[in-house]
């Protein structure tokens, strides 16, 4: 099954790290392992949690 990622979060991280959203996806999949990969994965999960929390705050 294909893993999907939040494109908004990908774009934010891509701008921050000055790479493409595709490269961020590669890092999240484990296809690329730069020095900052662990930091990037943790930051993606943190931002995704914030987005989901904001979207679900109305319920």
N, C-alpha and C positions, 0 to 999 in steps of 0.2 A: 504494500500500500504506500502511496506517495505521501510524504510528509509535506504539510502546508505551513507556511509562515505568514505572520501578519506583515503586510507590505508597508504599512505606515511605520512600524518599528524598524523594519529593515532599512527604509530610507533614512530615518534619523541616525541609525548607527553608521550607515554608509557615509553620510555627511560628516559625522564626527571623526571617523577613522580615515576619511578621504580615500575610500575604495568604492567599488560598485556593489549594489544590492546582491548581485549574483555571487560575488566573492564572499559576502557575509553568509549567504546560504551555504556555500561550500564549507566555510568554517563551522557552521552549525551542524552540518552533516558529518564532519570529520574528514572531508576530502582535502582540506587545507589545514595546516597546523602552524600558523605563525606564533610568535612568542606570546602575543596577546590573545590567543584563541580562548583560553579559559576565562579571561576577563570579559571578552566579548560575549561568550555564552551566558555568563552570569548576568551581564547587563541586559541582554536580550530577554532573559526570563524575568528579570525585575521589571523592565518596561512593559512587557506583555501582561504581567500581573496587574500593574497600575492601569493599563488600558481596560482590561476585563473588569476590574473593580469599578472604574468610572462608568462603564457601560451598564453594569448591573446595579448601580447605586439607586436607580429609580424603582427597583422592585422591592 
